[in-house]
Amino acid sequence: MRYVILLAVVASLTLTASASSASDQATQQTNKAADYFIGTWSCSHTFGDDGGTYTTVYEKMLGGAWIRQTYNFAPTRTEPALQGEYVFGYDSEKNRWVRFGAMSDSLYFAMTGSLTDTDWSWSYVLPVKTGPEAIYKEKSSTEYTVDGPTYPINGKVITEHHICKKVS
């Protein structure tokens, strides 16, 4: 009987250590990648024949396991002002990044991604599943670009292009 209890305790500790280790790895991956983004960025973007400006802020949350990103888009010629909130982090069990967000116009997104030294590649899994759609490229310590996603507007297929510069 003692042997069974000892075995159960060891198994429980092993499972707890594995879960804790995976959680720690996810937090470390998120913290490492997030250091580049943390702060306030001023961005310009084009989509089709329209474009505008916005501010986006990245901050660590939940002990650094997740990154919160907020958007404040100024109105454009064709679109009203928009706000958005996203969170992203590293899923060590699936060896991928995940990102979830919602916008003030009721749009929502779930994405999975991968990261190289300077590029993020995000694929949308909700509301529709697509291939790599948004590519974030680190240009310098204070600038990144985003190309994508591509989608139809009024019968015309357009691709978004963003340039962001760090302000603080």
ZIVEN-V73958 format. One record per residue. N is the residue number from 1. RES is the residue in one small letter. PHI is phi in radians with two decimals (NA if undefined). PSI is psi as a letter, one per 20 degrees, with the letter a starting at -180 (none if undefined). Layout:
N;RES;PHI;PSI
N;RES;PHI;PSI
//
This chain:
1;m;NA;g
2;r;-1.03;h
3;y;-1.09;g
4;v;-1.12;g
5;i;-1.13;g
6;l;-1.07;g
7;l;-1.08;g
8;a;-1.12;g
9;v;-1.13;g
10;v;-1.08;g
11;a;-1.09;g
12;s;-1.09;g
13;l;-1.13;h
14;t;-1.10;g
15;l;-1.11;g
16;t;-1.11;g
17;a;-1.12;h
18;s;-1.14;g
19;a;-1.12;g
20;s;-1.12;g
21;s;-1.10;g
22;a;-1.11;g
23;s;-1.12;g
24;d;-1.09;g
25;q;-1.10;g
26;a;-1.08;g
27;t;-1.10;g
28;q;-1.10;g
29;q;-1.10;g
30;t;-1.12;g
31;n;-1.05;g
32;k;-1.06;g
33;a;-1.24;h
34;a;-1.24;h
35;d;-0.91;h
36;y;-1.12;g
37;f;-1.44;h
38;i;-0.95;p
39;g;2.35;a
40;t;-1.92;p
41;w;-2.18;p
42;s;-1.83;p
43;c;-2.23;q
44;s;-2.15;q
45;h;-2.57;q
46;t;-2.20;q
47;f;-2.61;o
48;g;1.14;c
49;d;-1.58;j
50;d;-2.09;r
51;g;-3.07;r
52;g;-3.08;b
53;t;-2.28;q
54;y;-2.79;r
55;t;-2.01;p
56;t;-2.31;p
57;v;-2.14;p
58;y;-1.96;p
59;e;-2.58;q
60;k;-1.30;q
61;m;-2.54;r
62;l;0.90;l
63;g;1.23;j
64;g;1.55;i
65;a;-1.28;h
66;w;-2.32;q
67;i;-2.00;p
68;r;-1.75;p
69;q;-2.18;p
70;t;-2.00;q
71;y;-2.09;q
72;n;-2.36;n
73;f;-1.55;p
74;a;-1.27;q
75;p;-1.11;q
76;t;-2.01;a
77;r;-1.06;h
78;t;-2.05;i
79;e;-2.21;q
80;p;-1.31;r
81;a;-1.05;q
82;l;-2.33;q
83;q;-2.18;q
84;g;-2.64;q
85;e;-2.34;p
86;y;-2.32;q
87;v;-2.32;q
88;f;-2.52;q
89;g;-2.92;r
90;y;-1.75;p
91;d;-1.75;n
92;s;-1.20;h
93;e;-1.22;h
94;k;-1.75;i
95;n;0.95;l
96;r;-2.71;r
97;w;-1.63;q
98;v;-2.25;q
99;r;-2.51;p
100;f;-2.27;p
101;g;-2.77;r
102;a;-2.49;q
103;m;-2.04;q
104;s;-1.20;i
105;d;-1.61;j
106;s;1.40;i
107;l;-1.21;q
108;y;-2.49;q
109;f;-2.56;q
110;a;-2.27;p
111;m;-2.38;q
112;t;-2.08;q
113;g;-2.60;r
114;s;-2.32;q
115;l;-2.32;p
116;t;-1.80;a
117;d;-1.00;h
118;t;-2.31;i
119;d;-2.21;p
120;w;-1.80;p
121;s;-2.15;o
122;w;-1.89;p
123;s;-2.00;p
124;y;-1.45;p
125;v;-1.98;i
126;l;-2.48;q
127;p;-1.37;i
128;v;-2.27;q
129;k;-1.57;p
130;t;-2.42;r
131;g;-1.37;a
132;p;-0.95;p
133;e;-2.05;h
134;a;-2.21;o
135;i;-1.95;o
136;y;-1.63;p
137;k;-2.09;p
138;e;-1.33;o
139;k;-1.62;h
140;s;-2.80;a
141;s;-1.19;i
142;t;-2.24;j
143;e;-2.62;p
144;y;-2.45;r
145;t;-2.12;q
146;v;-2.28;p
147;d;-2.03;o
148;g;1.89;r
149;p;-1.38;r
150;t;-1.96;p
151;y;-2.81;r
152;p;-1.48;q
153;i;-2.34;p
154;n;0.87;l
155;g;1.39;j
156;k;-2.10;p
157;v;-1.50;p
158;i;-2.20;q
159;t;-2.17;p
160;e;-1.33;q
161;h;-2.36;p
162;h;-2.24;q
163;i;-2.24;p
164;c;-2.13;p
165;k;-2.17;p
166;k;-1.28;p
167;v;-1.91;h
168;s;-2.87;none
//
